[in-house]
Amino acid sequence: NPLEGEQLWEAAERGYERLDLGDVSTAFMAHPQVANAIHDSNGGDRYAHESKGLHFGLRKYLVRDYDDNGNCVGVVAACDHEHLDAEMQLAYSDLKYKIPDVSGLNISDHLNCTELASIKNAFDLDQIGYGDFEEAFRRAGLIEPARQDAEIVMPVADV
């Protein structure tokens, strides 16, 4: 008999608890490569049937991250943060599936305001990739329009 309801949920939770967080993190980091592979397959799954189809060349750029007790808590980019942008660009150029050129697309043509608001709420203002969405956020009224004539006022400390 197939599992149903609470039994199915409990079985799924037990399976998830057995997963290694490093493996889960690596799979999450591979998501853009899977998306690019699907794009390269014109929406299909041709990539999955090819030899080494699910190997994207990503793991060599990731190292496992451990807590103070020696438990793996995920993965991080295998480079220092000072050179992260340059090294990640190198990593991207070395991956199996190249990032498609979407510079001609307007993301706000494909996402509604609720979807854009969810993405905006997940971003830090200085996070890599925020700029890719900034104009879409502005068009959706989620951020103030940029003002070229705005005067910057510096606070004066009381002496």
C-alpha positions as CSV (number, residue, x, y, z in Angstrom):
1,N,0.0,0.0,0.0
2,P,1.3,3.4,-0.9
3,L,2.0,5.8,2.0
4,E,-0.5,8.6,2.5
5,G,-0.9,11.8,4.5
6,E,1.0,11.8,7.8
7,Q,2.9,8.6,7.0
8,L,4.2,10.0,3.7
9,W,5.2,13.2,5.4
10,E,7.1,11.4,8.2
11,A,8.9,9.2,5.6
12,A,9.9,12.3,3.6
13,E,11.2,14.0,6.8
14,R,13.3,10.9,7.8
15,G,14.8,10.8,4.3
16,Y,15.6,14.5,4.4
17,E,17.2,14.2,7.8
18,R,19.6,11.6,6.4
19,L,20.8,13.9,3.6
20,D,24.2,15.4,4.0
21,L,23.9,19.2,4.1
22,G,27.0,19.5,1.9
23,D,25.2,17.5,-0.8
24,V,22.0,19.5,-0.4
25,S,24.0,22.8,-0.7
26,T,25.9,21.6,-3.7
27,A,22.6,20.6,-5.4
28,F,21.2,24.0,-4.6
29,M,24.3,25.7,-6.1
30,A,23.9,23.6,-9.2
31,H,20.4,24.9,-9.8
32,P,21.5,27.6,-12.3
33,Q,23.4,25.0,-14.3
34,V,20.3,22.8,-14.4
35,A,18.3,25.8,-15.6
36,N,20.9,26.6,-18.2
37,A,21.0,22.9,-19.4
38,I,17.2,23.0,-19.8
39,H,17.5,26.2,-21.8
40,D,20.3,24.6,-23.9
41,S,17.9,21.7,-24.5
42,N,15.2,24.0,-25.7
43,G,13.1,23.3,-22.6
44,G,13.7,19.5,-22.7
45,D,15.8,17.1,-20.7
46,R,18.3,16.1,-23.4
47,Y,21.2,17.0,-21.1
48,A,20.1,14.4,-18.5
49,H,20.4,11.5,-21.0
50,E,23.9,12.5,-22.2
51,S,27.1,10.9,-20.7
52,K,27.9,12.9,-17.5
53,G,24.8,14.9,-18.2
54,L,24.3,15.9,-14.6
55,H,28.0,16.8,-14.0
56,F,28.4,20.6,-14.4
57,G,31.9,21.3,-13.3
58,L,30.7,23.2,-10.2
59,R,32.1,21.1,-7.3
60,K,35.7,22.1,-7.9
61,Y,34.7,25.7,-7.0
62,L,33.0,24.7,-3.7
63,V,34.3,23.7,-0.3
64,R,32.3,22.2,2.6
65,D,31.6,24.6,5.5
66,Y,31.7,23.1,9.0
67,D,30.4,24.4,12.3
68,D,32.5,24.4,15.6
69,N,31.4,20.8,16.2
70,G,32.7,19.5,12.9
71,N,29.2,19.1,11.3
72,C,28.9,20.1,7.7
73,V,26.5,23.0,7.4
74,G,26.7,23.7,3.7
75,V,29.2,24.8,1.0
76,V,30.9,28.1,0.2
77,A,32.8,29.4,-2.8
78,A,36.4,28.2,-2.8
79,C,38.0,31.6,-3.0
80,D,38.5,34.5,-0.7
81,H,35.8,37.1,-0.6
82,E,38.0,40.0,-1.7
83,H,38.3,38.3,-5.2
84,L,34.9,36.6,-5.2
85,D,33.5,38.4,-8.2
86,A,36.5,37.8,-10.4
87,E,36.9,34.2,-9.3
88,M,33.2,33.4,-9.7
89,Q,33.3,34.9,-13.2
90,L,36.2,32.5,-14.0
91,A,34.2,29.7,-12.5
92,Y,31.1,30.6,-14.6
93,S,33.2,30.6,-17.7
94,D,34.5,27.1,-16.9
95,L,31.1,25.6,-16.3
96,K,29.6,23.1,-18.7
97,Y,26.5,25.3,-19.6
98,K,27.1,28.9,-20.2
99,I,24.8,31.5,-18.8
100,P,22.4,32.6,-21.6
101,D,22.5,36.2,-22.7
102,V,19.4,37.7,-21.3
103,S,20.5,41.3,-21.6
104,G,17.7,42.0,-24.1
105,L,15.0,40.7,-21.8
106,N,13.0,42.9,-19.4
107,I,12.4,40.7,-16.3
108,S,9.4,42.7,-15.3
109,D,7.7,41.5,-18.6
110,H,7.8,37.9,-17.2
111,L,7.1,38.4,-13.5
112,N,4.2,40.0,-11.7
113,C,4.5,42.5,-8.9
114,T,4.0,39.8,-6.2
115,E,6.8,37.7,-7.7
116,L,9.1,40.7,-8.0
117,A,8.3,41.7,-4.4
118,S,9.3,38.2,-3.2
119,I,12.6,38.4,-5.0
120,K,13.3,41.9,-3.7
121,N,12.6,40.9,-0.1
122,A,15.1,38.0,-0.5
123,F,17.9,40.3,-1.7
124,D,20.4,42.3,0.3
125,L,21.0,45.7,-1.4
126,D,24.7,44.9,-1.8
127,Q,24.1,41.3,-2.9
128,I,25.6,40.1,-6.2
129,G,22.7,40.1,-8.7
130,Y,20.6,42.8,-7.1
131,G,21.4,45.2,-10.0
132,D,20.0,42.7,-12.5
133,F,16.5,43.3,-10.9
134,E,16.8,46.9,-9.9
135,E,15.1,48.4,-12.9
136,A,12.3,45.7,-12.7
137,F,11.8,46.7,-9.0
138,R,11.6,50.3,-10.0
139,R,9.1,49.7,-12.8
140,A,6.9,47.7,-10.4
141,G,7.0,50.6,-7.9
142,L,8.9,48.6,-5.4
143,I,11.7,51.1,-5.0
144,E,11.9,54.9,-5.5
145,P,12.9,56.2,-8.9
146,A,16.5,57.2,-9.1
147,R,16.9,61.0,-8.8
148,Q,19.8,62.6,-10.5
149,D,19.2,65.9,-8.9
150,A,19.0,64.6,-5.3
151,E,21.2,66.5,-2.9
152,I,23.1,64.4,-0.4
153,V,22.9,65.9,3.1
154,M,25.5,64.7,5.5
155,P,24.6,64.8,9.2
156,V,26.6,67.2,11.4
157,A,27.8,65.9,14.7
158,D,27.2,68.1,17.8
159,V,30.5,69.2,19.3
